[in-house]
């Protein structure tokens, strides 16, 4: 299973938005995470299309979560960035080659497909159990002091307030 770096960036942005008292400009999020504004814009657009964040216009414009961080799961973010498609797609390889099984012998998924579908379901269930609020709590436990409070202060006192 390979998940794009966009998922990591999007998850970090969602956690950071929980620490912000006001909308956070995209350029400020990009600066915080050390990524280009163009790259970050793609992740924010995906989150926006999935209605996980919204853009607030005006002088204090930027991005905010659309719901409580307790209501947004890691799976929501993964699917916003990567799409909801399953991680494995069976191509019925057993029906090809010199020992191909006839289609009528392949009415049920094979052991490989069953295993991969079960793994995908387990992975998605695990991601569905963790919320952005949970991640924020865990991030806070990873550092000494109030790291999210420090991030919130950094975001609020930044000189670049453009969205």
C-alpha positions as a Python dict, from the first residue, in 0.01 Angstrom:
ca = {
    (1, 'X'): (0, 0, 0),
    (2, 'X'): (144, 331, -103),
    (3, 'X'): (-23, 656, -6),
    (4, 'X'): (89, 982, -164),
    (5, 'X'): (270, 1256, 22),
    (6, 'X'): (-39, 1466, -37),
    (7, 'X'): (-218, 1264, 230),
    (8, 'X'): (53, 1343, 483),
    (9, 'X'): (40, 1712, 399),
    (10, 'X'): (-340, 1721, 411),
    (11, 'X'): (-348, 1546, 749),
    (12, 'X'): (-89, 1788, 891),
    (13, 'X'): (-293, 2082, 762),
    (14, 'X'): (-611, 1952, 921),
    (15, 'X'): (-436, 1906, 1256),
    (16, 'X'): (-284, 2254, 1233),
    (17, 'X'): (-623, 2407, 1157),
    (18, 'X'): (-744, 2277, 1494),
    (19, 'X'): (-488, 2504, 1660),
    (20, 'X'): (-584, 2819, 1470),
    (21, 'X'): (-814, 3080, 1617),
    (22, 'X'): (-875, 3237, 1275),
    (23, 'X'): (-872, 3118, 913),
    (24, 'X'): (-519, 3026, 804),
    (25, 'X'): (-389, 3153, 470),
    (26, 'X'): (-263, 2882, 236),
    (27, 'X'): (76, 3050, 208),
    (28, 'X'): (112, 3035, 586),
    (29, 'X'): (30, 2663, 590),
    (30, 'X'): (279, 2606, 308),
    (31, 'X'): (547, 2796, 498),
    (32, 'X'): (480, 2600, 817),
    (33, 'X'): (512, 2268, 638),
    (34, 'X'): (802, 2363, 413),
    (35, 'X'): (616, 2292, 90),
    (36, 'X'): (538, 2508, -209),
    (37, 'X'): (214, 2703, -207),
    (38, 'X'): (124, 2544, -543),
    (39, 'X'): (165, 2192, -403),
    (40, 'X'): (-31, 2275, -91),
    (41, 'X'): (-308, 2436, -296),
    (42, 'X'): (-376, 2099, -461),
    (43, 'X'): (-420, 1931, -123),
    (44, 'X'): (-641, 2212, 6),
    (45, 'X'): (-852, 2193, -310),
    (46, 'X'): (-901, 1819, -253),
    (47, 'X'): (-1000, 1883, 109),
    (48, 'X'): (-1233, 2160, -3),
    (49, 'X'): (-1402, 1942, -269),
    (50, 'X'): (-1461, 1682, 3),
    (51, 'X'): (-1607, 1958, 222),
    (52, 'X'): (-1353, 1902, 498),
    (53, 'X'): (-1219, 2258, 479),
    (54, 'X'): (-1355, 2579, 337),
    (55, 'X'): (-1195, 2900, 226),
    (56, 'X'): (-1290, 3214, 415),
    (57, 'X'): (-1259, 3534, 213),
    (58, 'X'): (-1160, 3880, 329),
    (59, 'X'): (-875, 4046, 512),
    (60, 'X'): (-844, 3760, 759),
    (61, 'X'): (-907, 3501, 488),
    (62, 'X'): (-773, 3152, 478),
    (63, 'X'): (-882, 2797, 551),
    (64, 'X'): (-1089, 2651, 833),
    (65, 'X'): (-1225, 2305, 904),
    (66, 'X'): (-1592, 2269, 810),
    (67, 'X'): (-1674, 2044, 1104),
    (68, 'X'): (-1546, 1961, 1446),
    (69, 'X'): (-1213, 1775, 1436),
    (70, 'X'): (-1396, 1495, 1622),
    (71, 'X'): (-1615, 1449, 1313),
    (72, 'X'): (-1338, 1427, 1052),
    (73, 'X'): (-1162, 1093, 1027),
    (74, 'X'): (-824, 1008, 882),
    (75, 'X'): (-1012, 803, 622),
    (76, 'X'): (-1207, 1115, 520),
    (77, 'X'): (-877, 1291, 447),
    (78, 'X'): (-721, 992, 270),
    (79, 'X'): (-1025, 955, 46),
    (80, 'X'): (-1035, 1330, -21),
    (81, 'X'): (-678, 1322, -153),
    (82, 'X'): (-653, 971, -300),
    (83, 'X'): (-1015, 902, -388),
    (84, 'X'): (-1245, 633, -253),
    (85, 'X'): (-1131, 358, -491),
    (86, 'X'): (-1025, 28, -337),
    (87, 'X'): (-652, -27, -300),
    (88, 'X'): (-670, -351, -499),
    (89, 'X'): (-850, -411, -827),
    (90, 'X'): (-882, -770, -948),
    (91, 'X'): (-806, -807, -1319),
    (92, 'X'): (-905, -1176, -1330),
    (93, 'X'): (-553, -1286, -1412),
    (94, 'X'): (-668, -1644, -1354),
    (95, 'X'): (-860, -1619, -1685),
    (96, 'X'): (-542, -1549, -1886),
    (97, 'X'): (-247, -1750, -2005),
    (98, 'X'): (-209, -2110, -2114),
    (99, 'X'): (-395, -2246, -1810),
    (100, 'X'): (-673, -1986, -1813),
    (101, 'X'): (-985, -2072, -1622),
    (102, 'X'): (-1308, -2020, -1817),
    (103, 'X'): (-1525, -1727, -1703),
    (104, 'X'): (-1798, -1964, -1579),
    (105, 'X'): (-1543, -2113, -1335),
    (106, 'X'): (-1472, -1768, -1194),
    (107, 'X'): (-1807, -1665, -1052),
    (108, 'X'): (-1668, -1596, -703),
    (109, 'X'): (-1362, -1390, -609),
    (110, 'X'): (-1042, -1591, -580),
    (111, 'X'): (-840, -1627, -260),
    (112, 'X'): (-607, -1344, -361),
    (113, 'X'): (-893, -1102, -423),
    (114, 'X'): (-1068, -1207, -100),
    (115, 'X'): (-748, -1150, 96),
    (116, 'X'): (-679, -813, -61),
    (117, 'X'): (-1039, -695, -12),
    (118, 'X'): (-1026, -802, 354),
    (119, 'X'): (-698, -612, 400),
    (120, 'X'): (-843, -301, 236),
    (121, 'X'): (-1150, -317, 460),
    (122, 'X'): (-932, -356, 772),
    (123, 'X'): (-710, -64, 668),
    (124, 'X'): (-1010, 160, 604),
    (125, 'X'): (-1174, 56, 932),
    (126, 'X'): (-856, 147, 1122),
    (127, 'X'): (-839, 489, 953),
    (128, 'X'): (-1210, 545, 1018),
    (129, 'X'): (-1147, 501, 1393),
    (130, 'X'): (-899, 791, 1420),
    (131, 'X'): (-1020, 1150, 1402),
    (132, 'X'): (-832, 1471, 1339),
    (133, 'X'): (-891, 1553, 1706),
    (134, 'X'): (-727, 1220, 1800),
    (135, 'X'): (-429, 1307, 1579),
    (136, 'X'): (-404, 1649, 1741),
    (137, 'X'): (-397, 1489, 2085),
    (138, 'X'): (-133, 1238, 1973),
    (139, 'X'): (79, 1511, 1813),
    (140, 'X'): (61, 1700, 2141),
    (141, 'X'): (186, 1391, 2325),
    (142, 'X'): (482, 1362, 2085),
    (143, 'X'): (635, 1690, 2205),
    (144, 'X'): (715, 1856, 2532),
    (145, 'X'): (504, 2162, 2593),
    (146, 'X'): (198, 2277, 2407),
    (147, 'X'): (314, 2234, 2047),
    (148, 'X'): (-29, 2302, 1896),
    (149, 'X'): (-58, 2614, 2111),
    (150, 'X'): (282, 2723, 1983),
    (151, 'X'): (172, 2660, 1625),
    (152, 'X'): (-148, 2856, 1685),
    (153, 'X'): (57, 3147, 1817),
    (154, 'X'): (296, 3129, 1521),
    (155, 'X'): (5, 3130, 1279),
    (156, 'X'): (-159, 3426, 1452),
    (157, 'X'): (153, 3641, 1475),
    (158, 'X'): (283, 3582, 1123),
    (159, 'X'): (351, 3884, 909),
    (160, 'X'): (215, 3725, 590),
    (161, 'X'): (-165, 3736, 622),
    (162, 'X'): (-257, 3686, 256),
    (163, 'X'): (-465, 3383, 152),
}
